[in-house]
Amino acid sequence: MNKKTKIDFTPIILLFIVLALALLAWYKGGIELAFAGLKSGSTLLLHELPLLIAAFLTAGLLQTLVKKETVERWLGTESGWRGIALACIGGALIPGGPYVYYPIVGAMLYSGAGMGVLVAFVTAKGLWSISRLPVEIALLGARVTIIRFVITFLIPPLLGFVAEALFGRRITQIRNALSGTEEQKSDKPVHHTK
């Protein structure tokens, strides 16, 4: 059986953007400005590289250590409010930026988590992040932080339920499309007949 391999154009597009921005910087300020921009980006990469490596290794280890059946039971489409609540708590507690939690979300996706769980996790990370609260209190004050937190408290679980209702049945299709699998498997178990 021949499987068509999909070409991922993302790296090509990103390299084109880098080249275009480097040329624009060179046009605006010469080779010095272009080099300064590339140096700044390289410094940022070297600073964040240990965190990126740790995040991807964590995602990979989670994907191999946690059984798919366990993920599906606790975080899958059928997990309901329990899965969305766990995702909200996990999103609030996980430290780091997008380069830390998106690899973990990707591992959750491929391990069987439902669409509502994924959306609730990412939304809770953005709105409930415990690691960001001290900075928010220091910069905006306790009153503004509490008001913002109270107003946004219901958004992560609400978006999780909405995402599950609208896209939950398509999660297998989404997984297969992202992994390049042509076969669109059903979420229902297959019964073999003799």
ChimeraX attribute file (.defattr): number of C-alpha atoms within 10 A of each C-alpha:
attribute: neighborCount
match mode: 1-to-1
recipient: residues
	/A:1	3
	/A:2	4
	/A:3	9
	/A:4	9
	/A:5	10
	/A:6	12
	/A:7	7
	/A:8	9
	/A:9	9
	/A:10	9
	/A:11	9
	/A:12	10
	/A:13	11
	/A:14	11
	/A:15	12
	/A:16	12
	/A:17	12
	/A:18	13
	/A:19	12
	/A:20	12
	/A:21	15
	/A:22	20
	/A:23	15
	/A:24	14
	/A:25	19
	/A:26	16
	/A:27	12
	/A:28	11
	/A:29	11
	/A:30	13
	/A:31	14
	/A:32	11
	/A:33	16
	/A:34	19
	/A:35	14
	/A:36	13
	/A:37	16
	/A:38	16
	/A:39	12
	/A:40	11
	/A:41	12
	/A:42	12
	/A:43	12
	/A:44	11
	/A:45	13
	/A:46	11
	/A:47	11
	/A:48	12
	/A:49	13
	/A:50	10
	/A:51	16
	/A:52	20
	/A:53	13
	/A:54	13
	/A:55	20
	/A:56	19
	/A:57	14
	/A:58	17
	/A:59	21
	/A:60	15
	/A:61	13
	/A:62	15
	/A:63	20
	/A:64	12
	/A:65	9
	/A:66	12
	/A:67	13
	/A:68	17
	/A:69	13
	/A:70	13
	/A:71	20
	/A:72	18
	/A:73	17
	/A:74	20
	/A:75	29
	/A:76	27
	/A:77	22
	/A:78	15
	/A:79	19
	/A:80	18
	/A:81	15
	/A:82	15
	/A:83	27
	/A:84	30
	/A:85	20
	/A:86	18
	/A:87	28
	/A:88	26
	/A:89	18
	/A:90	18
	/A:91	26
	/A:92	21
	/A:93	16
	/A:94	17
	/A:95	15
	/A:96	15
	/A:97	12
	/A:98	15
	/A:99	16
	/A:100	19
	/A:101	22
	/A:102	17
	/A:103	18
	/A:104	23
	/A:105	20
	/A:106	17
	/A:107	20
	/A:108	23
	/A:109	23
	/A:110	20
	/A:111	22
	/A:112	24
	/A:113	28
	/A:114	31
	/A:115	28
	/A:116	31
	/A:117	35
	/A:118	27
	/A:119	25
	/A:120	30
	/A:121	30
	/A:122	22
	/A:123	22
	/A:124	29
	/A:125	27
	/A:126	16
	/A:127	20
	/A:128	25
	/A:129	21
	/A:130	17
	/A:131	14
	/A:132	16
	/A:133	16
	/A:134	14
	/A:135	12
	/A:136	14
	/A:137	14
	/A:138	10
	/A:139	11
	/A:140	11
	/A:141	12
	/A:142	14
	/A:143	10
	/A:144	13
	/A:145	18
	/A:146	14
	/A:147	11
	/A:148	13
	/A:149	15
	/A:150	11
	/A:151	10
	/A:152	13
	/A:153	14
	/A:154	12
	/A:155	15
	/A:156	27
	/A:157	24
	/A:158	16
	/A:159	19
	/A:160	29
	/A:161	21
	/A:162	16
	/A:163	18
	/A:164	24
	/A:165	13
	/A:166	11
	/A:167	14
	/A:168	20
	/A:169	15
	/A:170	16
	/A:171	22
	/A:172	19
	/A:173	17
	/A:174	17
	/A:175	18
	/A:176	16
	/A:177	14
	/A:178	12
	/A:179	12
	/A:180	15
	/A:181	15
	/A:182	13
	/A:183	10
	/A:184	13
	/A:185	13
	/A:186	12
	/A:187	13
	/A:188	6
	/A:189	7
	/A:190	8
	/A:191	6
	/A:192	5
	/A:193	4
	/A:194	3
